[in-house]
Amino acid sequence: MAEIDFSKYKIPRIRHHSNRSFYFSADKHTKKVSTYPPVDKSINWSKIFANAKPPDCIDIGCGLGKFMLRYACNYPDLNILGLEVRNVAVNWINGIIKSEMLGNAGALWYSSANLFPFIEDESVSRVFCLFPDPWVKRRHNKRRVINKSTINDIHRILLPKGKLYLMTDVDELSGYHIEQLESQGGFTFQLVSEDNWDLKFRSNQEEFCLSKGISIKRMICTKQV
Ligand SMILES: C[S@@+](CC[C@H](N)C(=O)[O-])C[C@H]1O[C@@H](n2cnc3c(N)ncnc32)[C@H](O)[C@@H]1O
């Protein structure tokens, strides 16, 4: 398995959360916000991927990007796009991509609250949503990455039998994911143990949880045909 030497790259100082407005879609803003992640309706893929093709996989809320970088490194024929609301993390990931000359990876400063209009229907084989921010309080569930609208749009962009991978260390959130998937109705899904998790590469948060003995709920969701 190919691995990047992450110790070469100094981890940037990064705030845990972004501006509150970033977790809501641009059309929900009642006041003008001075900075907001660009809302792209279409993307020129030649600016992101060496083969100028659209992404095969998407990592929503990629954080500091270890998972997507490892994935790109080990699957050079697949394009992976990371979406992340914290610009410092995006710049850091793109710096590593440049330095490691990974033509099949790119990170975008973007809020998933605006869904994925730049992705064609049924074009993506895998979507990863690994430890989306918990926002444990029910009244904050509108800020959650996974909600009715994102699940619908993930369903739209996935190929038939395409997979959504969800991972969380918050029991309550796992229950909420199940509720969202059941109400959407277009996926079959299964909670699986680490042995049946078919992704070989770990994310930053996954490494952290494993190092602290924090239990992880892993769910593989398959788009029904
Ligand atoms: C707990 S971290 C997990 C990061 C990474 N997936 C991992 O497993 O290490 C959750 C990430 O989701 C990002 N995030 C939260 N809401 C988002 C949104 N609406 N759009 C894009 N990224 C978001 C956060 O900034 C944060 O980096």
Ligand as a Chemical Component Dictionary entry (heavy atoms), coordinates in Angstrom:
data_LIG
# 
_chem_comp.id                   LIG 
_chem_comp.type                 NON-POLYMER 
_chem_comp.pdbx_formal_charge   0 
_chem_comp.three_letter_code    LIG 
# 
loop_
_chem_comp_atom.comp_id 
_chem_comp_atom.atom_id 
_chem_comp_atom.alt_atom_id 
_chem_comp_atom.type_symbol 
_chem_comp_atom.charge 
_chem_comp_atom.model_Cartn_x 
_chem_comp_atom.model_Cartn_y 
_chem_comp_atom.model_Cartn_z 
_chem_comp_atom.pdbx_ordinal 
LIG C1  C1  C 0  -15.063 15.668 12.467 1  
LIG S1  S1  S 1  -14.351 16.313 10.989 2  
LIG C2  C2  C 0  -13.943 14.820 10.082 3  
LIG C3  C3  C 0  -12.945 15.089 8.989  4  
LIG C4  C4  C 0  -12.563 13.856 8.140  5  
LIG N1  N1  N 0  -13.666 13.362 7.362  6  
LIG C5  C5  C 0  -12.000 12.763 8.999  7  
LIG O1  O1  O 0  -12.637 11.690 9.095  8  
LIG O2  O2  O -1 -10.922 12.962 9.567  9  
LIG C6  C6  C 0  -15.784 16.897 10.073 10 
LIG C7  C7  C 0  -15.387 17.802 8.919  11 
LIG O3  O3  O 0  -16.546 18.175 8.160  12 
LIG C8  C8  C 0  -16.391 19.532 7.780  13 
LIG N2  N2  N 0  -17.725 20.075 7.495  14 
LIG C9  C9  C 0  -18.716 20.308 8.393  15 
LIG N3  N3  N 0  -19.801 20.819 7.777  16 
LIG C10 C10 C 0  -19.483 20.903 6.452  17 
LIG C11 C11 C 0  -20.185 21.355 5.304  18 
LIG N4  N4  N 0  -21.419 21.832 5.391  19 
LIG N5  N5  N 0  -19.564 21.282 4.106  20 
LIG C12 C12 C 0  -18.289 20.797 4.003  21 
LIG N6  N6  N 0  -17.571 20.368 5.059  22 
LIG C13 C13 C 0  -18.153 20.416 6.262  23 
LIG C14 C14 C 0  -15.737 20.166 8.985  24 
LIG O4  O4  O 0  -15.127 21.401 8.710  25 
LIG C15 C15 C 0  -14.738 19.095 9.379  26 
LIG O5  O5  O 0  -13.504 19.245 8.732  27 
# 
loop_
_chem_comp_bond.comp_id 
_chem_comp_bond.atom_id_1 
_chem_comp_bond.atom_id_2 
_chem_comp_bond.value_order 
_chem_comp_bond.pdbx_ordinal 
LIG C1  S1  SING 1  
LIG S1  C2  SING 2  
LIG S1  C6  SING 3  
LIG C2  C3  SING 4  
LIG C3  C4  SING 5  
LIG C4  N1  SING 6  
LIG C4  C5  SING 7  
LIG C5  O1  DOUB 8  
LIG C5  O2  SING 9  
LIG C6  C7  SING 10 
LIG C7  O3  SING 11 
LIG C7  C15 SING 12 
LIG O3  C8  SING 13 
LIG C8  N2  SING 14 
LIG C8  C14 SING 15 
LIG N2  C9  SING 16 
LIG N2  C13 SING 17 
LIG C9  N3  DOUB 18 
LIG N3  C10 SING 19 
LIG C10 C11 SING 20 
LIG C10 C13 DOUB 21 
LIG C11 N4  SING 22 
LIG C11 N5  DOUB 23 
LIG N5  C12 SING 24 
LIG C12 N6  DOUB 25 
LIG N6  C13 SING 26 
LIG C14 O4  SING 27 
LIG C14 C15 SING 28 
LIG C15 O5  SING 29 
# 
